[in-house]
Amino acid sequence: MENVKRIPVDTVYNLMLAVFSRLGVPKEDAKICADVLIASDLRGIESHGIGRLKMYYDRIKIGIQKPITKIDVIRDFAATAVWDGNHGMGHVIAFKAMKTAIEKAKKYRGKVEVLDRENKPTPEGCVIDDSGEYITDSKQILVDLVKNKASLVALGGRKEETGGHKGYGLAAIVEILSSAFQAGKFMHDLSGFDENGNRIPYHLGHFFMAINTDVFMGIDEFKKITGKIMTELQNSSKEPGKDKYLLKT
């Protein structure tokens, strides 16, 4: 750690503004790009931080990415929209798209249904005990979860190498969607017992989202692209001893 150099955020920010500006990125767009990349590093997501500046520099220089972001609105409905960023700066497109999505959501909102008292079994092999070891006894899993002696494992497992940190993030998002919107219980409060060990309603919250393909590219385009994805997956190299992939439709 002795060789680690600390650089003030303002210094990095001004450097990135200068680089993006010299590449032809408009000032306001350059600010968005710099803000997003620096924010990634500050949040500990170094893979998508300022280290990517060289990548964007190279892409713009060879002409595969455009410094001036021209957004074409392909479709625009009350609560949804389809945009084409024309190979511009992704940070700018995402920033403006999210801003538009928030504005639409505030105006038109969505529908959330809440279901209570639904007890789903714990998938075998997806739980660890309080010492961090995997446990597979389904009956014991249910008992240990109630006693806070077991925990569900995030998608990707426990290791960063297998993407566990990403699964952790996805799990956190699902937890928020299934509780904060509905004022439902979450995490350990879903044990079904109060602090004295008495049975109580689960007060489970669920988040339901329906997507109308017609407000995007249409059902035919959706089916065509989805079909191609499924075909490519089916034709991928198989694991030794396996003859095919199983896809549920």
C-alpha positions in Angstrom: 0.0 0.0 0.0 3.1 2.3 0.3 3.1 2.8 -3.5 -0.6 3.8 -3.6 -1.0 7.4 -4.7 -4.1 9.4 -3.7 -5.4 11.9 -6.3 -8.0 14.4 -5.4 -11.4 13.9 -7.1 -11.3 17.4 -8.5 -8.0 16.8 -10.2 -9.3 13.6 -11.8 -12.5 15.3 -12.8 -10.8 18.2 -14.5 -8.4 15.8 -16.3 -11.3 13.8 -17.7 -13.2 16.9 -18.7 -10.1 18.1 -20.6 -9.7 14.7 -22.3 -13.3 14.3 -23.3 -13.5 17.9 -24.5 -10.3 17.4 -26.7 -12.0 14.4 -28.2 -15.0 16.5 -29.2 -17.4 15.6 -26.5 -19.7 18.7 -25.7 -19.0 20.3 -22.3 -22.2 19.2 -20.6 -21.9 15.7 -22.0 -18.3 15.5 -20.8 -19.4 16.5 -17.3 -21.9 13.6 -17.3 -19.2 11.1 -18.5 -16.7 12.3 -15.9 -19.3 12.2 -13.1 -20.4 8.6 -14.0 -16.9 7.2 -14.3 -15.7 8.8 -11.1 -18.8 7.8 -9.2 -18.1 4.2 -10.2 -14.6 4.3 -8.6 -16.0 6.1 -5.5 -18.5 3.3 -5.1 -15.8 0.7 -5.4 -16.8 -0.4 -8.9 -13.3 0.0 -10.4 -14.1 -2.1 -13.5 -16.4 0.7 -14.7 -14.5 3.7 -13.4 -11.8 6.1 -14.7 -9.7 3.2 -15.9 -12.0 3.1 -18.9 -11.0 6.5 -20.1 -8.4 5.0 -22.4 -10.9 2.6 -23.9 -13.2 5.5 -24.8 -10.3 7.5 -26.1 -9.4 4.6 -28.4 -12.9 4.0 -29.6 -13.5 7.7 -30.5 -10.1 7.9 -32.2 -10.7 4.9 -34.5 -14.3 6.1 -35.2 -16.4 3.3 -33.6 -17.8 5.6 -31.0 -19.1 9.2 -31.6 -18.2 12.0 -29.3 -21.4 13.9 -30.1 -24.4 11.9 -28.8 -27.4 12.2 -31.1 -30.4 10.6 -29.6 -33.3 9.6 -31.9 -36.6 8.8 -30.3 -37.8 5.6 -32.1 -41.0 5.2 -30.0 -42.5 7.3 -27.3 -45.5 6.3 -25.2 -46.9 7.5 -21.9 -44.8 5.4 -19.7 -42.1 4.0 -22.0 -39.8 5.0 -24.8 -37.3 3.5 -27.2 -34.2 5.5 -28.0 -31.3 5.1 -30.5 -28.1 6.6 -29.2 -26.4 6.3 -32.6 -23.1 5.0 -31.2 -22.7 8.1 -28.9 -21.5 8.2 -25.3 -23.4 5.6 -23.3 -23.1 7.6 -20.1 -25.0 10.5 -21.7 -27.7 8.2 -23.2 -28.2 6.4 -19.9 -28.3 9.6 -17.9 -30.9 11.2 -20.1 -32.9 7.9 -20.4 -33.0 7.5 -16.7 -34.1 11.1 -16.2 -36.9 10.6 -18.7 -37.9 7.3 -17.1 -38.2 9.0 -13.7 -40.3 11.8 -15.2 -42.6 9.3 -16.9 -42.9 7.2 -13.7 -43.8 10.2 -11.6 -46.6 11.1 -14.1 -48.0 7.7 -15.1 -46.7 5.4 -12.4 -47.3 1.6 -12.5 -49.2 -1.1 -10.7 -48.0 -3.1 -7.8 -49.9 -6.1 -6.3 -49.1 -7.3 -2.9 -49.6 -11.0 -1.8 -49.4 -11.9 1.8 -48.8 -15.2 3.6 -47.1 -17.1 0.7 -44.5 -19.5 2.0 -42.1 -20.8 -0.7 -39.7 -23.6 0.0 -36.0 -22.9 0.1 -34.2 -24.3 -3.0 -31.8 -27.0 -2.0 -28.1 -26.1 -2.2 -28.7 -22.3 -2.1 -28.2 -21.8 1.6 -25.2 -21.5 4.0 -25.2 -22.0 7.8 -23.8 -19.5 10.3 -20.3 -20.7 9.8 -20.5 -20.1 6.0 -20.7 -23.7 5.0 -23.3 -24.9 2.4 -26.2 -26.9 3.8 -28.6 -29.0 1.7 -31.1 -30.5 4.2 -34.3 -28.7 3.2 -36.0 -29.4 6.5 -33.1 -28.2 8.5 -32.7 -25.2 6.3 -36.3 -24.0 7.1 -35.6 -24.4 10.8 -32.2 -22.6 10.7 -33.5 -19.7 8.7 -36.1 -19.0 11.3 -33.4 -19.0 14.0 -31.1 -16.8 11.9 -28.6 -19.6 11.7 -28.8 -19.9 7.9 -28.7 -17.5 5.0 -29.7 -17.6 1.4 -26.7 -17.5 -0.9 -26.8 -14.8 -3.6 -26.7 -15.7 -7.3 -23.2 -16.6 -8.2 -22.3 -18.1 -4.8 -20.0 -16.7 -2.2 -17.0 -15.8 -4.3 -16.2 -12.7 -6.3 -14.7 -14.9 -9.1 -18.1 -16.5 -9.7 -19.9 -13.2 -9.7 -21.3 -13.4 -6.2 -21.0 -9.7 -5.7 -23.3 -9.1 -8.7 -25.8 -11.7 -7.3 -25.7 -9.9 -4.0 -26.7 -6.6 -5.7 -29.5 -8.3 -7.6 -30.8 -9.9 -4.4 -30.7 -6.5 -2.7 -32.7 -4.9 -5.6 -35.3 -7.7 -5.5 -35.6 -7.3 -1.7 -36.2 -3.5 -2.1 -38.8 -4.0 -4.9 -40.6 -6.6 -2.9 -40.8 -4.6 0.3 -40.2 -0.9 0.1 -42.9 -0.3 -2.5 -45.5 -2.2 -0.5 -44.4 -1.5 3.1 -43.9 -5.2 3.3 -41.6 -7.2 5.7 -38.1 -7.9 4.6 -35.0 -10.1 5.4 -35.1 -11.6 8.9 -38.6 -10.1 9.6 -39.9 -12.7 7.1 -39.2 -15.6 9.5 -42.9 -15.8 10.4 -42.1 -15.5 14.1 -42.1 -12.5 16.5 -39.3 -11.8 19.0 -41.0 -14.1 21.5 -41.2 -17.0 19.1 -45.0 -16.6 18.4 -46.2 -17.3 14.8 -47.2 -14.1 13.0 -48.4 -13.4 9.4 -45.5 -13.2 6.9 -46.7 -9.9 5.3 -44.8 -10.8 2.1 -44.6 -8.2 -0.5 -44.4 -9.0 -4.2 -43.5 -6.9 -7.2 -45.2 -7.6 -10.5 -44.2 -5.9 -13.7 -46.0 -6.4 -17.1 -44.2 -5.3 -20.3 -46.1 -4.4 -23.4 -43.8 -5.3 -26.3 -45.8 -3.1 -28.6 -44.6 0.1 -27.0 -41.0 -1.0 -27.7 -40.1 -2.8 -30.9 -43.2 -5.0 -31.2 -43.9 -8.6 -30.5 -42.6 -9.9 -33.8 -39.2 -8.3 -33.3 -39.1 -9.4 -29.7 -39.8 -13.0 -30.7 -37.3 -12.9 -33.5 -34.4 -11.7 -31.4 -35.4 -13.9 -28.4 -35.5 -16.9 -30.8 -32.0 -16.1 -32.1 -30.7 -15.9 -28.5 -32.2 -19.2 -27.6 -30.9 -20.8 -30.8 -27.4 -19.5 -30.1 -27.5 -20.8 -26.5 -28.7 -24.2 -27.7 -25.8 -24.4 -30.2 -23.2 -23.4 -27.7 -20.4 -25.8 -26.7 -21.8 -28.3 -24.2 -20.4 -29.3 -20.9 -18.6 -32.7 -21.0 -21.2 -35.4 -20.6 -24.1 -33.2 -21.5 -25.9 -33.4 -24.9 -28.1 -30.3 -24.7 -29.2 -27.3 -22.8 -32.7 -27.2 -21.4 -34.7 -24.0 -21.9 -38.2 -23.5 -20.5 -40.5 -21.4 -22.6 
